[in-house]
Amino acid sequence: MGISLPGLGVVTANELHVPVGTPTAIKLLSADTDHSFWVPRLAGKTDLIPNHPNSMWIEPQETGLYLGQCAQYCGTQHAKMLLRVYVQSRSDFDRWIQQQSQPAQLSHAAFRGAARI
């Protein structure tokens, strides 16, 4: 599940960050199959039908991590369609946006391609 924050230059996979107490409009698109966006503690299910944009909004009142998932069987990768919504204070959200705008840093361990367990 790809997530784009228009105007902020941030793209994530399977995670959404939003500031607490701020109405957040979400535009839902599917190009391939039916899906159902569902974060139980934030909103009801909203269906995605290929080539038919849908929308919803959330306005979380408490910071924290909210778990969601695709609630419509959508194929062999359905089990991997989990979603995390991070509701943050405005300052933490702004800091996260700033961090995401920085170039990726390659660690020495990743460069060597080796993990030590």
PDB file as gemmi writes it, atoms N, CA and C in Angstrom:
CRYST1    1.000    1.000    1.000  90.00  90.00  90.00 P 1                      
ATOM      1  N   MET A   1       0.848  -1.158   0.000  1.00  0.00           N  
ATOM      2  CA  MET A   1       0.000   0.000   0.000  1.00  0.00           C  
ATOM      3  C   MET A   1       0.898   1.227   0.000  1.00  0.00           C  
ATOM      4  N   GLY A   2       0.918   1.939  -1.105  1.00  0.00           N  
ATOM      5  CA  GLY A   2       1.721   3.145  -1.200  1.00  0.00           C  
ATOM      6  C   GLY A   2       0.949   4.347  -0.693  1.00  0.00           C  
ATOM      7  N   ILE A   3       1.631   5.204   0.042  1.00  0.00           N  
ATOM      8  CA  ILE A   3       0.991   6.385   0.607  1.00  0.00           C  
ATOM      9  C   ILE A   3       1.808   7.609   0.218  1.00  0.00           C  
ATOM     10  N   SER A   4       1.133   8.600  -0.346  1.00  0.00           N  
ATOM     11  CA  SER A   4       1.786   9.834  -0.766  1.00  0.00           C  
ATOM     12  C   SER A   4       1.169  11.001  -0.005  1.00  0.00           C  
ATOM     13  N   LEU A   5       2.024  11.897   0.483  1.00  0.00           N  
ATOM     14  CA  LEU A   5       1.559  13.110   1.141  1.00  0.00           C  
ATOM     15  C   LEU A   5       1.794  14.272   0.182  1.00  0.00           C  
ATOM     16  N   PRO A   6       0.783  14.599  -0.651  1.00  0.00           N  
ATOM     17  CA  PRO A   6       0.953  15.644  -1.666  1.00  0.00           C  
ATOM     18  C   PRO A   6       1.399  16.974  -1.052  1.00  0.00           C  
ATOM     19  N   GLY A   7       2.277  17.639  -1.752  1.00  0.00           N  
ATOM     20  CA  GLY A   7       2.751  18.932  -1.294  1.00  0.00           C  
ATOM     21  C   GLY A   7       3.865  18.852  -0.274  1.00  0.00           C  
ATOM     22  N   LEU A   8       4.066  17.677   0.315  1.00  0.00           N  
ATOM     23  CA  LEU A   8       5.117  17.518   1.313  1.00  0.00           C  
ATOM     24  C   LEU A   8       6.295  16.708   0.776  1.00  0.00           C  
ATOM     25  N   GLY A   9       6.106  16.087  -0.389  1.00  0.00           N  
ATOM     26  CA  GLY A   9       7.195  15.328  -1.001  1.00  0.00           C  
ATOM     27  C   GLY A   9       7.543  14.051  -0.274  1.00  0.00           C  
ATOM     28  N   VAL A  10       6.584  13.446   0.403  1.00  0.00           N  
ATOM     29  CA  VAL A  10       6.841  12.226   1.169  1.00  0.00           C  
ATOM     30  C   VAL A  10       6.010  11.085   0.605  1.00  0.00           C  
ATOM     31  N   VAL A  11       6.660   9.942   0.390  1.00  0.00           N  
ATOM     32  CA  VAL A  11       5.987   8.719  -0.033  1.00  0.00           C  
ATOM     33  C   VAL A  11       6.426   7.609   0.916  1.00  0.00           C  
ATOM     34  N   THR A  12       5.471   6.845   1.428  1.00  0.00           N  
ATOM     35  CA  THR A  12       5.786   5.736   2.328  1.00  0.00           C  
ATOM     36  C   THR A  12       5.087   4.467   1.840  1.00  0.00           C  
ATOM     37  N   ALA A  13       5.438   3.386   2.457  1.00  0.00           N  
ATOM     38  CA  ALA A  13       4.767   2.113   2.186  1.00  0.00           C  
ATOM     39  C   ALA A  13       4.159   1.613   3.483  1.00  0.00           C  
ATOM     40  N   ASN A  14       2.867   1.451   3.492  1.00  0.00           N  
ATOM     41  CA  ASN A  14       2.133   0.859   4.612  1.00  0.00           C  
ATOM     42  C   ASN A  14       2.161   1.669   5.905  1.00  0.00           C  
ATOM     43  N   GLU A  15       2.519   2.942   5.832  1.00  0.00           N  
ATOM     44  CA  GLU A  15       2.412   3.769   7.035  1.00  0.00           C  
ATOM     45  C   GLU A  15       1.997   5.186   6.662  1.00  0.00           C  
ATOM     46  N   LEU A  16       1.154   5.723   7.528  1.00  0.00           N  
ATOM     47  CA  LEU A  16       0.635   7.072   7.351  1.00  0.00           C  
ATOM     48  C   LEU A  16       0.930   7.838   8.633  1.00  0.00           C  
ATOM     49  N   HIS A  17       1.449   9.054   8.502  1.00  0.00           N  
ATOM     50  CA  HIS A  17       1.702   9.917   9.647  1.00  0.00           C  
ATOM     51  C   HIS A  17       0.771  11.113   9.535  1.00  0.00           C  
ATOM     52  N   VAL A  18       0.090  11.450  10.630  1.00  0.00           N  
ATOM     53  CA  VAL A  18      -0.818  12.599  10.649  1.00  0.00           C  
ATOM     54  C   VAL A  18      -0.663  13.336  11.973  1.00  0.00           C  
ATOM     55  N   PRO A  19      -0.898  14.651  11.966  1.00  0.00           N  
ATOM     56  CA  PRO A  19      -0.860  15.400  13.225  1.00  0.00           C  
ATOM     57  C   PRO A  19      -2.168  15.230  14.004  1.00  0.00           C  
ATOM     58  N   VAL A  20      -2.055  15.155  15.309  1.00  0.00           N  
ATOM     59  CA  VAL A  20      -3.217  14.978  16.169  1.00  0.00           C  
ATOM     60  C   VAL A  20      -4.145  16.191  16.073  1.00  0.00           C  
ATOM     61  N   GLY A  21      -5.448  15.933  16.138  1.00  0.00           N  
ATOM     62  CA  GLY A  21      -6.438  17.002  16.161  1.00  0.00           C  
ATOM     63  C   GLY A  21      -6.600  17.772  14.872  1.00  0.00           C  
ATOM     64  N   THR A  22      -6.046  17.274  13.794  1.00  0.00           N  
ATOM     65  CA  THR A  22      -6.116  17.959  12.506  1.00  0.00           C  
ATOM     66  C   THR A  22      -6.917  17.118  11.526  1.00  0.00           C  
ATOM     67  N   PRO A  23      -7.988  17.664  10.953  1.00  0.00           N  
ATOM     68  CA  PRO A  23      -8.720  16.889   9.944  1.00  0.00           C  
ATOM     69  C   PRO A  23      -7.791  16.539   8.783  1.00  0.00           C  
ATOM     70  N   THR A  24      -7.781  15.281   8.412  1.00  0.00           N  
ATOM     71  CA  THR A  24      -6.913  14.797   7.342  1.00  0.00           C  
ATOM     72  C   THR A  24      -7.772  14.112   6.288  1.00  0.00           C  
ATOM     73  N   ALA A  25      -7.783  14.687   5.100  1.00  0.00           N  
ATOM     74  CA  ALA A  25      -8.514  14.087   3.982  1.00  0.00           C  
ATOM     75  C   ALA A  25      -7.650  13.006   3.361  1.00  0.00           C  
ATOM     76  N   ILE A  26      -8.262  11.886   3.040  1.00  0.00           N  
ATOM     77  CA  ILE A  26      -7.548  10.761   2.446  1.00  0.00           C  
ATOM     78  C   ILE A  26      -8.234  10.407   1.134  1.00  0.00           C  
ATOM     79  N   LYS A  27      -7.479  10.461   0.052  1.00  0.00           N  
ATOM     80  CA  LYS A  27      -7.985  10.069  -1.258  1.00  0.00           C  
ATOM     81  C   LYS A  27      -7.538   8.632  -1.500  1.00  0.00           C  
ATOM     82  N   LEU A  28      -8.487   7.759  -1.763  1.00  0.00           N  
ATOM     83  CA  LEU A  28      -8.216   6.328  -1.909  1.00  0.00           C  
ATOM     84  C   LEU A  28      -8.337   5.917  -3.371  1.00  0.00           C  
ATOM     85  N   LEU A  29      -7.291   5.274  -3.875  1.00  0.00           N  
ATOM     86  CA  LEU A  29      -7.250   4.826  -5.266  1.00  0.00           C  
ATOM     87  C   LEU A  29      -6.783   3.384  -5.344  1.00  0.00           C  
ATOM     88  N   SER A  30      -7.348   2.631  -6.264  1.00  0.00           N  
ATOM     89  CA  SER A  30      -6.882   1.278  -6.562  1.00  0.00           C  
ATOM     90  C   SER A  30      -6.821   1.124  -8.073  1.00  0.00           C  
ATOM     91  N   ALA A  31      -5.737   0.547  -8.547  1.00  0.00           N  
ATOM     92  CA  ALA A  31      -5.578   0.328  -9.987  1.00  0.00           C  
ATOM     93  C   ALA A  31      -5.786  -1.126 -10.367  1.00  0.00           C  
ATOM     94  N   ASP A  32      -5.857  -2.021  -9.358  1.00  0.00           N  
ATOM     95  CA  ASP A  32      -5.817  -3.440  -9.715  1.00  0.00           C  
ATOM     96  C   ASP A  32      -7.008  -4.273  -9.274  1.00  0.00           C  
ATOM     97  N   THR A  33      -7.439  -4.131  -8.042  1.00  0.00           N  
ATOM     98  CA  THR A  33      -8.498  -4.995  -7.510  1.00  0.00           C  
ATOM     99  C   THR A  33      -9.232  -4.279  -6.385  1.00  0.00           C  
ATOM    100  N   ASP A  34     -10.305  -4.869  -5.885  1.00  0.00           N  
ATOM    101  CA  ASP A  34     -11.030  -4.281  -4.760  1.00  0.00           C  
ATOM    102  C   ASP A  34     -10.175  -4.347  -3.493  1.00  0.00           C  
ATOM    103  N   HIS A  35     -10.233  -3.292  -2.714  1.00  0.00           N  
ATOM    104  CA  HIS A  35      -9.580  -3.228  -1.409  1.00  0.00           C  
ATOM    105  C   HIS A  35     -10.580  -2.584  -0.455  1.00  0.00           C  
ATOM    106  N   SER A  36     -10.277  -2.620   0.840  1.00  0.00           N  
ATOM    107  CA  SER A  36     -11.092  -1.923   1.820  1.00  0.00           C  
ATOM    108  C   SER A  36     -10.173  -1.355   2.900  1.00  0.00           C  
ATOM    109  N   PHE A  37     -10.055  -0.044   2.927  1.00  0.00           N  
ATOM    110  CA  PHE A  37      -9.202   0.665   3.882  1.00  0.00           C  
ATOM    111  C   PHE A  37      -9.904   0.654   5.235  1.00  0.00           C  
ATOM    112  N   TRP A  38      -9.214   0.126   6.257  1.00  0.00           N  
ATOM    113  CA  TRP A  38      -9.859  -0.005   7.561  1.00  0.00           C  
ATOM    114  C   TRP A  38      -8.859   0.184   8.679  1.00  0.00           C  
ATOM    115  N   VAL A  39      -9.051   1.223   9.470  1.00  0.00           N  
ATOM    116  CA  VAL A  39      -8.290   1.458  10.700  1.00  0.00           C  
ATOM    117  C   VAL A  39      -9.355   1.572  11.787  1.00  0.00           C  
ATOM    118  N   PRO A  40      -9.687   0.458  12.455  1.00  0.00           N  
ATOM    119  CA  PRO A  40     -10.871   0.396  13.332  1.00  0.00           C  
ATOM    120  C   PRO A  40     -10.980   1.501  14.376  1.00  0.00           C  
ATOM    121  N   ARG A  41      -9.887   1.924  14.970  1.00  0.00           N  
ATOM    122  CA  ARG A  41      -9.974   2.929  16.020  1.00  0.00           C  
ATOM    123  C   ARG A  41     -10.078   4.359  15.480  1.00  0.00           C  
ATOM    124  N   LEU A  42      -9.989   4.508  14.143  1.00  0.00           N  
ATOM    125  CA  LEU A  42     -10.068   5.855  13.564  1.00  0.00           C  
ATOM    126  C   LEU A  42     -11.288   6.073  12.681  1.00  0.00           C  
ATOM    127  N   ALA A  43     -11.724   5.031  11.991  1.00  0.00           N  
ATOM    128  CA  ALA A  43     -12.846   5.202  11.054  1.00  0.00           C  
ATOM    129  C   ALA A  43     -13.359   3.839  10.612  1.00  0.00           C  
ATOM    130  N   GLY A  44     -14.536   3.850  10.024  1.00  0.00           N  
ATOM    131  CA  GLY A  44     -15.088   2.622   9.460  1.00  0.00           C  
ATOM    132  C   GLY A  44     -14.373   2.249   8.164  1.00  0.00           C  
ATOM    133  N   LYS A  45     -14.792   1.158   7.590  1.00  0.00           N  
ATOM    134  CA  LYS A  45     -14.205   0.677   6.342  1.00  0.00           C  
ATOM    135  C   LYS A  45     -14.624   1.579   5.187  1.00  0.00           C  
ATOM    136  N   THR A  46     -13.682   1.801   4.293  1.00  0.00           N  
ATOM    137  CA  THR A  46     -13.978   2.536   3.068  1.00  0.00           C  
ATOM    138  C   THR A  46     -13.457   1.703   1.904  1.00  0.00           C  
ATOM    139  N   ASP A  47     -14.341   1.385   0.975  1.00  0.00           N  
ATOM    140  CA  ASP A  47     -13.984   0.505  -0.138  1.00  0.00           C  
ATOM    141  C   ASP A  47     -13.239   1.241  -1.239  1.00  0.00           C  
ATOM    142  N   LEU A  48     -12.357   0.491  -1.881  1.00  0.00           N  
ATOM    143  CA  LEU A  48     -11.631   0.972  -3.061  1.00  0.00           C  
ATOM    144  C   LEU A  48     -11.997   0.046  -4.205  1.00  0.00           C  
ATOM    145  N   ILE A  49     -12.461   0.616  -5.267  1.00  0.00           N  
ATOM    146  CA  ILE A  49     -12.828  -0.130  -6.464  1.00  0.00           C  
ATOM    147  C   ILE A  49     -11.936   0.388  -7.593  1.00  0.00           C  
ATOM    148  N   PRO A  50     -11.323  -0.500  -8.363  1.00  0.00           N  
ATOM    149  CA  PRO A  50     -10.398  -0.042  -9.406  1.00  0.00           C  
ATOM    150  C   PRO A  50     -10.991   1.056 -10.281  1.00  0.00           C  
ATOM    151  N   ASN A  51     -10.183   2.087 -10.477  1.00  0.00           N  
ATOM    152  CA  ASN A  51     -10.508   3.221 -11.351  1.00  0.00           C  
ATOM    153  C   ASN A  51     -11.721   4.039 -10.902  1.00  0.00           C  
ATOM    154  N   HIS A  52     -12.081   3.937  -9.624  1.00  0.00           N  
ATOM    155  CA  HIS A  52     -13.170   4.738  -9.049  1.00  0.00           C  
ATOM    156  C   HIS A  52     -12.660   5.366  -7.748  1.00  0.00           C  
ATOM    157  N   PRO A  53     -12.078   6.554  -7.813  1.00  0.00           N  
ATOM    158  CA  PRO A  53     -11.542   7.182  -6.599  1.00  0.00           C  
ATOM    159  C   PRO A  53     -12.599   7.302  -5.509  1.00  0.00           C  
ATOM    160  N   ASN A  54     -12.160   7.137  -4.284  1.00  0.00           N  
ATOM    161  CA  ASN A  54     -13.027   7.289  -3.127  1.00  0.00           C  
ATOM    162  C   ASN A  54     -12.284   8.184  -2.142  1.00  0.00           C  
ATOM    163  N   SER A  55     -12.975   8.710  -1.156  1.00  0.00           N  
ATOM    164  CA  SER A  55     -12.308   9.560  -0.175  1.00  0.00           C  
ATOM    165  C   SER A  55     -12.928   9.367   1.197  1.00  0.00           C  
ATOM    166  N   MET A  56     -12.181   9.778   2.185  1.00  0.00           N  
ATOM    167  CA  MET A  56     -12.624   9.737   3.573  1.00  0.00           C  
ATOM    168  C   MET A  56     -11.795  10.772   4.326  1.00  0.00           C  
ATOM    169  N   TRP A  57     -12.105  10.980   5.585  1.00  0.00           N  
ATOM    170  CA  TRP A  57     -11.278  11.849   6.405  1.00  0.00           C  
ATOM    171  C   TRP A  57     -11.217  11.297   7.805  1.00  0.00           C  
ATOM    172  N   ILE A  58     -10.119  11.628   8.482  1.00  0.00           N  
ATOM    173  CA  ILE A  58      -9.945  11.246   9.883  1.00  0.00           C  
ATOM    174  C   ILE A  58      -9.506  12.489  10.653  1.00  0.00           C  
ATOM    175  N   GLU A  59      -9.795  12.499  11.947  1.00  0.00           N  
ATOM    176  CA  GLU A  59      -9.354  13.583  12.827  1.00  0.00           C  
ATOM    177  C   GLU A  59      -9.063  12.991  14.206  1.00  0.00           C  
ATOM    178  N   PRO A  60      -7.943  12.229  14.306  1.00  0.00           N  
ATOM    179  CA  PRO A  60      -7.626  11.578  15.579  1.00  0.00           C  
ATOM    180  C   PRO A  60      -7.392  12.604  16.692  1.00  0.00           C  
ATOM    181  N   GLN A  61      -7.881  12.288  17.893  1.00  0.00           N  
ATOM    182  CA  GLN A  61      -7.780  13.203  19.026  1.00  0.00           C  
ATOM    183  C   GLN A  61      -6.710  12.785  20.030  1.00  0.00           C  
ATOM    184  N   GLU A  62      -6.088  11.618  19.813  1.00  0.00           N  
ATOM    185  CA  GLU A  62      -5.033  11.147  20.721  1.00  0.00           C  
ATOM    186  C   GLU A  62      -3.844  10.672  19.912  1.00  0.00           C  
ATOM    187  N   THR A  63      -2.641  11.017  20.401  1.00  0.00           N  
ATOM    188  CA  THR A  63      -1.444  10.527  19.734  1.00  0.00           C  
ATOM    189  C   THR A  63      -1.325   9.026  19.968  1.00  0.00           C  
ATOM    190  N   GLY A  64      -0.569   8.383  19.112  1.00  0.00           N  
ATOM    191  CA  GLY A  64      -0.327   6.955  19.274  1.00  0.00           C  
ATOM    192  C   GLY A  64      -0.266   6.251  17.936  1.00  0.00           C  
ATOM    193  N   LEU A  65      -0.119   4.946  18.014  1.00  0.00           N  
ATOM    194  CA  LEU A  65      -0.064   4.087  16.841  1.00  0.00           C  
ATOM    195  C   LEU A  65      -1.407   3.391  16.687  1.00  0.00           C  
ATOM    196  N   TYR A  66      -1.993   3.516  15.509  1.00  0.00           N  
ATOM    197  CA  TYR A  66      -3.273   2.898  15.198  1.00  0.00           C  
ATOM    198  C   TYR A  66      -3.044   1.885  14.082  1.00  0.00           C  
ATOM    199  N   LEU A  67      -3.471   0.659  14.293  1.00  0.00           N  
ATOM    200  CA  LEU A  67      -3.255  -0.402  13.316  1.00  0.00           C  
ATOM    201  C   LEU A  67      -4.467  -0.585  12.427  1.00  0.00           C  
ATOM    202  N   GLY A  68      -4.207  -0.844  11.159  1.00  0.00           N  
ATOM    203  CA  GLY A  68      -5.271  -1.078  10.200  1.00  0.00           C  
ATOM    204  C   GLY A  68      -4.857  -2.141   9.205  1.00  0.00           C  
ATOM    205  N   GLN A  69      -5.764  -2.423   8.292  1.00  0.00           N  
ATOM    206  CA  GLN A  69      -5.488  -3.441   7.287  1.00  0.00           C  
ATOM    207  C   GLN A  69      -6.477  -3.307   6.143  1.00  0.00           C  
ATOM    208  N   CYS A  70      -6.163  -4.001   5.069  1.00  0.00           N  
ATOM    209  CA  CYS A  70      -7.132  -4.132   3.995  1.00  0.00           C  
ATOM    210  C   CYS A  70      -8.147  -5.169   4.472  1.00  0.00           C  
ATOM    211  N   ALA A  71      -9.410  -4.799   4.481  1.00  0.00           N  
ATOM    212  CA  ALA A  71     -10.453  -5.678   5.013  1.00  0.00           C  
ATOM    213  C   ALA A  71     -11.204  -6.427   3.917  1.00  0.00           C  
ATOM    214  N   GLN A  72     -10.680  -6.391   2.711  1.00  0.00           N  
ATOM    215  CA  GLN A  72     -11.293  -7.096   1.579  1.00  0.00           C  
ATOM    216  C   GLN A  72     -10.226  -8.004   0.970  1.00  0.00           C  
ATOM    217  N   TYR A  73     -10.509  -9.299   0.873  1.00  0.00           N  
ATOM    218  CA  TYR A  73      -9.515 -10.188   0.266  1.00  0.00           C  
ATOM    219  C   TYR A  73      -9.198  -9.677  -1.129  1.00  0.00           C  
ATOM    220  N   CYS A  74      -7.913  -9.432  -1.365  1.00  0.00           N  
ATOM    221  CA  CYS A  74      -7.510  -8.767  -2.607  1.00  0.00           C  
ATOM    222  C   CYS A  74      -6.450  -9.558  -3.373  1.00  0.00           C  
ATOM    223  N   GLY A  75      -6.267 -10.807  -3.030  1.00  0.00           N  
ATOM    224  CA  GLY A  75      -5.312 -11.629  -3.763  1.00  0.00           C  
ATOM    225  C   GLY A  75      -4.248 -12.220  -2.857  1.00  0.00           C  
ATOM    226  N   THR A  76      -3.240 -12.799  -3.477  1.00  0.00           N  
ATOM    227  CA  THR A  76      -2.237 -13.547  -2.724  1.00  0.00           C  
ATOM    228  C   THR A  76      -1.398 -12.686  -1.786  1.00  0.00           C  
ATOM    229  N   GLN A  77      -1.332 -11.387  -2.005  1.00  0.00           N  
ATOM    230  CA  GLN A  77      -0.556 -10.503  -1.136  1.00  0.00           C  
ATOM    231  C   GLN A  77      -1.420  -9.828  -0.065  1.00  0.00           C  
ATOM    232  N   HIS A  78      -2.662 -10.263   0.086  1.00  0.00           N  
ATOM    233  CA  HIS A  78      -3.600  -9.641   1.024  1.00  0.00           C  
ATOM    234  C   HIS A  78      -3.044  -9.586   2.446  1.00  0.00           C  
ATOM    235  N   ALA A  79      -2.412 -10.654   2.896  1.00  0.00           N  
ATOM    236  CA  ALA A  79      -1.902 -10.703   4.273  1.00  0.00           C  
ATOM    237  C   ALA A  79      -0.830  -9.649   4.527  1.00  0.00           C  
ATOM    238  N   LYS A  80      -0.227  -9.125   3.484  1.00  0.00           N  
ATOM    239  CA  LYS A  80       0.816  -8.108   3.638  1.00  0.00           C  
ATOM    240  C   LYS A  80       0.258  -6.690   3.589  1.00  0.00           C  
ATOM    241  N   MET A  81      -1.041  -6.557   3.490  1.00  0.00           N  
ATOM    242  CA  MET A  81      -1.650  -5.229   3.385  1.00  0.00           C  
ATOM    243  C   MET A  81      -2.047  -4.698   4.763  1.00  0.00           C  
ATOM    244  N   LEU A  82      -1.065  -4.664   5.645  1.00  0.00           N  
ATOM    245  CA  LEU A  82      -1.262  -4.089   6.968  1.00  0.00           C  
ATOM    246  C   LEU A  82      -0.893  -2.614   6.900  1.00  0.00           C  
ATOM    247  N   LEU A  83      -1.447  -1.824   7.785  1.00  0.00           N  
ATOM    248  CA  LEU A  83      -1.249  -0.381   7.761  1.00  0.00           C  
ATOM    249  C   LEU A  83      -1.018   0.121   9.178  1.00  0.00           C  
ATOM    250  N   ARG A  84      -0.081   1.034   9.295  1.00  0.00           N  
ATOM    251  CA  ARG A  84       0.169   1.700  10.576  1.00  0.00           C  
ATOM    252  C   ARG A  84      -0.104   3.187  10.391  1.00  0.00           C  
ATOM    253  N   VAL A  85      -0.912   3.749  11.274  1.00  0.00           N  
ATOM    254  CA  VAL A  85      -1.179   5.191  11.260  1.00  0.00           C  
ATOM    255  C   VAL A  85      -0.555   5.761  12.531  1.00  0.00           C  
ATOM    256  N   TYR A  86       0.448   6.605  12.349  1.00  0.00           N  
ATOM    257  CA  TYR A  86       1.123   7.256  13.463  1.00  0.00           C  
ATOM    258  C   TYR A  86       0.500   8.633  13.646  1.00  0.00           C  
ATOM    259  N   VAL A  87      -0.165   8.829  14.771  1.00  0.00           N  
ATOM    260  CA  VAL A  87      -0.754  10.124  15.096  1.00  0.00           C  
ATOM    261  C   VAL A  87       0.221  10.814  16.041  1.00  0.00           C  
ATOM    262  N   GLN A  88       0.723  11.963  15.599  1.00  0.00           N  
ATOM    263  CA  GLN A  88       1.805  12.633  16.317  1.00  0.00           C  
ATOM    264  C   GLN A  88       1.422  14.053  16.693  1.00  0.00           C  
ATOM    265  N   SER A  89       2.118  14.584  17.706  1.00  0.00           N  
ATOM    266  CA  SER A  89       1.965  16.008  18.001  1.00  0.00           C  
ATOM    267  C   SER A  89       2.402  16.786  16.765  1.00  0.00           C  
ATOM    268  N   ARG A  90       1.972  18.022  16.640  1.00  0.00           N  
ATOM    269  CA  ARG A  90       2.337  18.823  15.471  1.00  0.00           C  
ATOM    270  C   ARG A  90       3.862  18.929  15.343  1.00  0.00           C  
ATOM    271  N   SER A  91       4.563  19.145  16.465  1.00  0.00           N  
ATOM    272  CA  SER A  91       6.018  19.290  16.388  1.00  0.00           C  
ATOM    273  C   SER A  91       6.684  17.971  15.969  1.00  0.00           C  
ATOM    274  N   ASP A  92       6.204  16.843  16.472  1.00  0.00           N  
ATOM    275  CA  ASP A  92       6.770  15.554  16.064  1.00  0.00           C  
ATOM    276  C   ASP A  92       6.470  15.268  14.596  1.00  0.00           C  
ATOM    277  N   PHE A  93       5.266  15.614  14.141  1.00  0.00           N  
ATOM    278  CA  PHE A  93       4.913  15.422  12.735  1.00  0.00           C  
ATOM    279  C   PHE A  93       5.815  16.275  11.842  1.00  0.00           C  
ATOM    280  N   ASP A  94       5.988  17.553  12.197  1.00  0.00           N  
ATOM    281  CA  ASP A  94       6.847  18.432  11.402  1.00  0.00           C  
ATOM    282  C   ASP A  94       8.282  17.923  11.368  1.00  0.00           C  
ATOM    283  N   ARG A  95       8.770  17.423  12.502  1.00  0.00           N  
ATOM    284  CA  ARG A  95      10.125  16.857  12.565  1.00  0.00           C  
ATOM    285  C   ARG A  95      10.233  15.629  11.666  1.00  0.00           C  
ATOM    286  N   TRP A  96       9.201  14.770  11.676  1.00  0.00           N  
ATOM    287  CA  TRP A  96       9.206  13.574  10.829  1.00  0.00           C  
ATOM    288  C   TRP A  96       9.232  13.976   9.351  1.00  0.00           C  
ATOM    289  N   ILE A  97       8.429  14.964   8.961  1.00  0.00           N  
ATOM    290  CA  ILE A  97       8.430  15.443   7.574  1.00  0.00           C  
ATOM    291  C   ILE A  97       9.832  15.933   7.203  1.00  0.00           C  
ATOM    292  N   GLN A  98      10.456  16.698   8.092  1.00  0.00           N  
ATOM    293  CA  GLN A  98      11.806  17.209   7.826  1.00  0.00           C  
ATOM    294  C   GLN A  98      12.799  16.053   7.654  1.00  0.00           C  
ATOM    295  N   GLN A  99      12.709  15.044   8.496  1.00  0.00           N  
ATOM    296  CA  GLN A  99      13.613  13.885   8.386  1.00  0.00           C  
ATOM    297  C   GLN A  99      13.400  13.149   7.070  1.00  0.00           C  
ATOM    298  N   GLN A 100      12.156  13.038   6.642  1.00  0.00           N  
ATOM    299  CA  GLN A 100      11.867  12.313   5.406  1.00  0.00           C  
ATOM    300  C   GLN A 100      12.375  13.055   4.172  1.00  0.00           C  
ATOM    301  N   SER A 101      12.581  14.350   4.291  1.00  0.00           N  
ATOM    302  CA  SER A 101      13.053  15.118   3.136  1.00  0.00           C  
ATOM    303  C   SER A 101      14.570  15.034   2.969  1.00  0.00           C  
ATOM    304  N   GLN A 102      15.249  14.414   3.925  1.00  0.00           N  
ATOM    305  CA  GLN A 102      16.702  14.265   3.853  1.00  0.00           C  
ATOM    306  C   GLN A 102      17.063  13.065   2.987  1.00  0.00           C  
ATOM    307  N   PRO A 103      18.228  13.096   2.342  1.00  0.00           N  
ATOM    308  CA  PRO A 103      18.669  11.932   1.558  1.00  0.00           C  
ATOM    309  C   PRO A 103      18.846  10.718   2.463  1.00  0.00           C  
ATOM    310  N   ALA A 104      18.597   9.557   1.921  1.00  0.00           N  
ATOM    311  CA  ALA A 104      18.772   8.315   2.684  1.00  0.00           C  
ATOM    312  C   ALA A 104      20.232   8.152   3.070  1.00  0.00           C  
ATOM    313  N   GLN A 105      20.469   7.625   4.259  1.00  0.00           N  
ATOM    314  CA  GLN A 105      21.820   7.375   4.741  1.00  0.00           C  
ATOM    315  C   GLN A 105      22.096   5.886   4.660  1.00  0.00           C  
ATOM    316  N   LEU A 106      23.218   5.533   4.093  1.00  0.00           N  
ATOM    317  CA  LEU A 106      23.605   4.133   3.959  1.00  0.00           C  
ATOM    318  C   LEU A 106      24.538   3.774   5.099  1.00  0.00           C  
ATOM    319  N   SER A 107      24.156   2.797   5.902  1.00  0.00           N  
ATOM    320  CA  SER A 107      25.018   2.377   7.000  1.00  0.00           C  
ATOM    321  C   SER A 107      26.133   1.491   6.462  1.00  0.00           C  
ATOM    322  N   HIS A 108      27.223   1.406   7.214  1.00  0.00           N  
ATOM    323  CA  HIS A 108      28.343   0.559   6.794  1.00  0.00           C  
ATOM    324  C   HIS A 108      27.928  -0.902   6.723  1.00  0.00           C  
ATOM    325  N   ALA A 109      27.115  -1.359   7.658  1.00  0.00           N  
ATOM    326  CA  ALA A 109      26.658  -2.756   7.649  1.00  0.00           C  
ATOM    327  C   ALA A 109      25.832  -3.051   6.395  1.00  0.00           C  
ATOM    328  N   ALA A 110      24.959  -2.112   6.021  1.00  0.00           N  
ATOM    329  CA  ALA A 110      24.148  -2.309   4.821  1.00  0.00           C  
ATOM    330  C   ALA A 110      25.032  -2.279   3.595  1.00  0.00           C  
ATOM    331  N   PHE A 111      26.031  -1.406   3.586  1.00  0.00           N  
ATOM    332  CA  PHE A 111      26.934  -1.320   2.443  1.00  0.00           C  
ATOM    333  C   PHE A 111      27.683  -2.628   2.238  1.00  0.00           C  
ATOM    334  N   ARG A 112      28.102  -3.255   3.348  1.00  0.00           N  
ATOM    335  CA  ARG A 112      28.806  -4.541   3.248  1.00  0.00           C  
ATOM    336  C   ARG A 112      27.857  -5.664   2.868  1.00  0.00           C  
ATOM    337  N   GLY A 113      26.560  -5.444   3.051  1.00  0.00           N  
ATOM    338  CA  GLY A 113      25.576  -6.465   2.714  1.00  0.00           C  
ATOM    339  C   GLY A 113      25.534  -7.609   3.702  1.00  0.00           C  
ATOM    340  N   ALA A 114      26.044  -7.372   4.872  1.00  0.00           N  
ATOM    341  CA  ALA A 114      26.108  -8.455   5.864  1.00  0.00           C  
ATOM    342  C   ALA A 114      25.370  -8.048   7.118  1.00  0.00           C  
ATOM    343  N   ALA A 115      24.642  -8.969   7.650  1.00  0.00           N  
ATOM    344  CA  ALA A 115      23.987  -8.779   8.944  1.00  0.00           C  
ATOM    345  C   ALA A 115      24.602  -9.768   9.911  1.00  0.00           C  
ATOM    346  N   ARG A 116      24.911  -9.293  11.086  1.00  0.00           N  
ATOM    347  CA  ARG A 116      25.479 -10.180  12.112  1.00  0.00           C  
ATOM    348  C   ARG A 116      24.419 -10.475  13.126  1.00  0.00           C  
ATOM    349  N   ILE A 117      24.199 -11.739  13.341  1.00  0.00           N  
ATOM    350  CA  ILE A 117      23.181 -12.155  14.315  1.00  0.00           C  
ATOM    351  C   ILE A 117      23.845 -12.909  15.420  1.00  0.00           C  
TER     352      ILE A 117                                                      
END                                                                             
